Amino acid sequence: MHDVADLSLALFESHIGDTFQVCDPHYREDLTLIEAHAMTDASGMGRKAGCFTLVFAGSNLHEVMQQGIRHFRHELLGEFDMAITPNARLPEGTIRYSAIFH
């Protein structure tokens, strides 16, 4: 299992479009990684070293996964825990989720 400190933007960038499974005891859902990008500083002038955002599209039309630390599984990256937050409903009716690393 990956330690959250080992997770980086470079690790995720090559997996945009991949499915990540959320495998919690009381909730399961497949999420598709749709964005991975570096964060800029407050002035918007430069990148914040090591800070990045991941954006996922959910697959569940009927339930919203609540904000919290979830257990993720990916066929190549393995297993890791990551905090995730629901953001908005996508046009197809599923939920957009994000994870911010800073």
trRosetta pair geometry for C-beta under 8 A, 3 or more apart (Angstrom, degrees):
i j d omega theta_ij theta_ji phi_ij phi_ji
1 78 6.4 -161 -109 140 37 118
1 79 4.6 -48 -113 87 86 96
1 80 6.0 147 -175 -85 79 52
1 81 7.9 31 176 -13 124 81
2 6 5.1 -128 -167 73 94 121
2 7 6.1 92 143 -62 135 87
2 77 6.8 -32 -24 166 141 91
2 78 6.0 135 -25 78 94 114
2 79 7.2 -177 15 88 78 42
2 80 3.9 -27 60 -84 101 120
3 6 4.9 92 63 -2 80 104
3 7 8.0 -140 97 -17 48 81
3 80 7.7 -81 3 -131 4 103
4 7 5.6 -41 -159 11 46 117
4 80 6.6 132 -80 -179 62 112
4 81 6.5 -59 -60 76 109 78
4 82 6.6 147 -114 -94 106 66
4 101 8.0 -169 174 -119 95 108
6 11 7.9 84 138 -59 74 159
7 11 5.9 -118 -153 59 55 148
7 12 7.4 39 -174 -38 94 108
7 80 6.5 121 -66 170 123 162
7 82 7.3 58 -45 -94 175 114
7 101 6.6 -141 100 -101 108 150
8 11 4.7 108 57 -3 75 103
8 12 7.5 -161 93 2 45 86
8 50 7.5 -75 -127 -141 89 74
8 52 7.5 84 -176 17 47 142
9 12 6.2 -72 -155 44 33 100
9 13 6.0 43 155 -41 72 104
9 36 6.0 149 -153 160 75 105
9 37 7.5 18 -142 -171 123 9
9 38 5.9 -5 -102 -75 165 76
9 52 3.9 163 -78 -76 107 163
9 101 7.8 -155 -56 59 77 134
10 13 5.9 -41 -136 15 30 117
10 14 7.9 20 172 -9 55 98
11 14 7.9 -85 173 31 24 95
11 15 7.8 -10 141 4 59 122
11 77 6.9 92 167 -120 108 121
12 15 5.5 -80 -158 47 49 108
12 16 7.5 77 151 -55 78 70
12 33 6.5 -150 -173 -158 103 153
12 36 4.4 -177 113 -123 113 151
12 52 7.7 171 45 124 130 143
12 54 5.8 -82 175 -99 164 119
13 16 6.6 -18 -167 -24 40 104
13 36 5.1 -144 -88 90 57 134
15 18 4.2 -48 -177 16 85 138
15 33 5.7 55 117 51 88 153
15 36 7.8 72 62 -28 78 149
15 74 7.0 11 -160 -166 151 147
15 76 7.3 -158 -99 60 121 124
15 77 6.9 -25 -72 -35 162 125
16 33 5.3 -115 -119 114 44 103
16 34 6.8 60 -158 -152 90 16
16 35 7.0 38 -125 -95 116 17
16 36 5.9 -130 -72 7 101 106
17 32 6.8 -16 -155 -174 28 103
17 33 6.8 -39 12 72 24 82
17 34 7.7 76 -73 -102 45 48
18 32 7.1 169 87 -146 29 65
18 33 5.5 12 55 28 77 112
18 74 6.6 52 139 -148 132 113
18 75 8.0 -133 -167 31 120 96
18 76 7.9 -77 -144 26 155 112
19 30 5.1 -16 -164 -170 114 110
19 31 7.1 138 -156 73 59 39
19 32 5.7 -38 -96 -93 62 69
19 74 7.8 165 96 -124 52 76
20 30 7.4 142 72 -160 39 58
20 31 5.0 -28 66 68 92 93
20 32 7.6 159 18 -96 77 20
20 33 6.2 71 -13 -41 117 96
20 56 6.8 -78 47 -119 121 135
20 72 5.2 -10 174 -163 114 113
20 73 7.1 151 -168 70 65 41
20 74 5.1 -34 -112 -79 80 97
21 28 7.1 -9 -176 -162 95 88
21 29 7.7 167 -154 87 56 35
21 30 5.6 -33 -100 -102 67 67
21 31 7.7 166 -95 21 18 75
21 72 6.9 138 75 -159 50 56
21 73 4.4 -21 63 61 104 97
21 74 7.4 177 19 -72 75 45
22 27 6.6 -23 123 117 118 94
22 28 6.3 172 89 -145 75 39
22 29 4.9 9 44 53 116 78
22 30 7.7 -154 15 -78 77 19
22 31 6.2 62 -27 -12 103 112
22 65 6.6 11 111 -117 171 159
22 70 4.9 -26 -145 167 107 136
22 71 7.0 111 -163 71 57 56
22 72 6.1 -35 -98 -98 56 65
22 84 7.8 -88 -101 31 129 157
23 28 6.0 22 -112 -114 49 91
23 71 5.1 -67 72 99 78 106
23 72 7.3 128 18 -121 85 15
23 73 5.3 31 -6 -7 130 119
23 79 7.9 -57 46 -128 131 110
24 27 4.6 16 63 54 118 81
24 28 7.0 -157 43 -69 65 55
24 70 5.7 -79 -53 -142 116 82
24 71 5.7 143 -79 29 62 96
27 63 7.9 -154 -137 133 108 139
27 65 5.9 128 162 -118 147 96
27 70 7.8 -71 84 -127 117 114
29 58 5.9 -14 161 -153 138 94
29 59 5.8 174 -173 46 88 94
29 60 5.1 -69 -121 -24 123 116
29 63 7.8 -144 -76 83 130 110
29 65 6.0 -118 19 -53 147 129
30 59 4.6 26 67 -2 86 148
31 56 3.9 16 171 174 121 134
31 57 6.7 154 -162 71 69 39
31 58 5.7 -35 -106 -101 82 51
31 59 6.9 -132 -81 -12 38 91
31 97 6.3 -55 -133 44 138 132
32 56 6.3 145 69 -160 39 74
32 57 4.7 -15 58 55 98 95
32 59 7.5 99 -16 -59 93 95
33 36 6.5 10 175 -46 118 105
33 54 6.3 -53 -136 -169 101 105
33 55 7.5 105 -160 77 57 49
33 56 5.7 -43 -96 -99 46 79
34 55 5.3 -61 68 104 90 95
34 56 6.5 134 9 -126 87 23
34 57 5.1 66 -32 -20 132 101
34 96 8.0 -69 43 -131 139 94
35 53 7.3 -1 115 109 107 94
35 54 7.0 159 90 -159 66 38
35 55 3.8 21 49 41 106 116
36 52 6.6 22 -178 167 77 125
36 53 7.5 -176 -144 90 40 52
36 54 5.3 -2 -105 -108 80 73
36 55 7.6 -147 -63 23 43 72
37 52 6.5 -180 96 -154 30 87
37 53 5.9 -11 62 57 76 91
38 47 4.7 -12 149 -136 134 122
38 48 7.5 176 173 46 90 65
38 51 6.8 85 -165 85 69 67
38 52 5.2 -55 -105 -100 44 86
39 47 7.0 110 79 -153 45 70
39 48 5.0 -22 91 35 98 113
39 51 4.1 -61 45 123 119 110
39 52 6.0 -157 -13 -96 84 26
39 53 5.9 97 -67 -24 95 97
39 100 7.3 56 -64 -151 140 98
39 102 6.8 -31 39 -86 154 105
40 43 7.9 -105 149 70 104 56
40 44 5.3 47 130 -131 142 42
40 45 7.3 142 -177 43 113 30
40 46 6.5 144 -152 87 82 24
40 47 5.9 -70 -106 -98 54 43
40 48 6.7 111 174 -14 13 85
41 44 7.2 -109 73 -29 64 18
41 45 6.4 -31 58 51 110 76
41 46 5.4 18 8 67 115 76
41 47 7.2 83 -24 135 81 7
41 48 5.2 129 -76 -67 69 87
43 46 7.5 26 68 19 105 76
47 51 7.4 -179 174 56 79 92
48 51 3.8 4 93 28 112 135
48 102 6.7 -1 121 -130 140 100
50 101 7.3 -97 151 128 76 104
50 102 7.5 116 106 -139 86 40
51 100 7.7 3 -169 -180 89 85
51 101 6.3 -178 -143 97 46 68
51 102 4.3 23 -119 -108 105 79
52 100 7.8 -172 97 -150 37 51
52 101 5.2 5 54 54 74 108
53 98 6.0 -13 -171 -168 102 113
53 99 7.1 155 -157 80 54 50
53 100 5.2 -16 -105 -105 81 72
53 101 7.5 -164 -77 22 34 73
54 98 6.6 156 82 -155 54 59
54 99 4.5 -1 54 54 105 99
54 100 8.0 -154 25 -71 67 33
54 101 7.7 52 -9 -11 97 104
55 87 7.9 -37 -135 13 96 150
55 96 6.4 -9 -171 -173 99 100
55 97 7.3 154 -158 82 50 48
55 98 5.2 -20 -102 -100 68 85
56 84 7.3 -23 30 -144 132 129
56 96 7.3 153 80 -160 49 51
56 97 4.5 -17 63 64 101 98
56 98 7.3 -180 19 -82 75 35
56 99 7.6 42 -9 -6 110 98
57 90 5.9 15 -135 -38 102 160
57 94 5.8 73 175 100 85 131
57 95 7.9 154 -160 84 48 40
57 96 6.2 -29 -103 -103 60 66
57 97 7.9 179 -85 21 12 80
58 64 8.0 -167 -1 -125 176 55
58 65 6.9 -178 -111 7 135 110
58 90 7.9 180 39 6 80 120
58 94 4.4 -163 77 174 81 105
58 95 4.2 24 17 56 139 81
58 96 7.3 -122 -1 -65 89 20
58 97 6.1 88 -52 -16 97 110
59 94 6.1 -14 -99 -127 13 141
60 63 4.8 -41 149 53 139 84
60 64 7.8 -168 92 -75 118 29
60 65 7.5 112 39 -34 138 90
60 94 6.6 111 58 -133 40 90
60 95 7.2 -10 66 13 85 105
61 93 4.9 21 -134 124 96 120
61 94 6.1 -68 -85 -81 59 68
64 86 5.3 26 -175 -102 108 165
64 95 5.3 116 -122 -72 83 155
65 70 7.2 14 171 -80 136 146
65 84 7.2 11 112 100 126 122
65 86 6.4 157 69 -60 69 110
65 95 7.1 -169 25 75 81 149
65 97 6.9 -4 64 -89 117 138
66 86 7.3 -64 -124 -6 24 118
67 83 7.7 23 -178 -176 79 88
67 84 7.0 -151 -136 97 53 52
67 85 4.6 15 -114 -115 103 72
67 86 6.5 -108 -60 13 76 77
68 83 6.8 -108 152 -137 22 73
68 84 7.3 -12 62 53 45 71
69 81 5.4 28 174 172 105 109
69 82 7.0 175 -148 91 68 18
69 83 5.0 -42 -88 -84 68 70
69 84 7.9 117 -116 11 25 71
70 81 6.9 173 85 -150 31 68
70 82 6.4 -27 60 65 78 69
70 83 7.7 120 11 -116 73 23
70 84 5.5 -27 16 20 122 119
71 79 6.7 -1 -178 -169 92 104
71 80 7.8 172 -153 94 55 27
71 81 5.5 -36 -98 -96 58 78
72 79 6.7 163 88 -150 55 55
72 80 5.5 -16 61 66 101 73
72 81 7.1 155 13 -105 82 23
72 82 5.5 3 -8 19 130 112
73 78 7.4 -67 -143 160 62 32
73 79 5.0 -16 -100 -97 74 82
74 77 3.9 26 74 44 128 101
74 78 6.7 -2 60 34 79 23
74 79 7.9 173 23 -77 64 37
77 80 7.1 -54 138 -2 109 119
82 99 5.2 -3 161 -135 118 150
83 99 6.2 137 83 -135 60 90
83 100 8.0 -43 88 45 107 67
84 97 5.0 19 176 172 112 123
84 98 7.1 159 -153 79 69 27
84 99 5.0 -46 -97 -74 70 94
85 97 6.5 155 76 -158 37 73
85 98 5.7 -25 61 61 90 78
85 99 7.5 148 14 -83 76 45
85 100 8.0 -8 16 -1 121 98
86 95 5.1 -37 -140 176 107 132
86 96 7.4 107 -162 77 60 50
86 97 5.5 -45 -98 -99 48 78
87 95 7.6 138 45 176 61 83
87 96 4.7 -53 62 97 108 97
87 97 6.5 165 1 -108 91 22
87 98 5.4 54 -44 -5 129 107
88 95 7.4 161 86 -154 31 63
88 96 4.9 3 58 42 77 118
89 93 6.5 -19 -177 -147 108 31
89 94 7.3 158 -155 86 67 23
89 95 6.0 -48 -104 -100 56 59
89 96 7.4 -173 -103 4 6 86
90 93 7.0 -36 74 33 75 20
90 94 5.2 -6 42 66 115 74
90 95 7.0 174 -2 -117 89 6
90 96 5.3 115 -56 -48 95 95
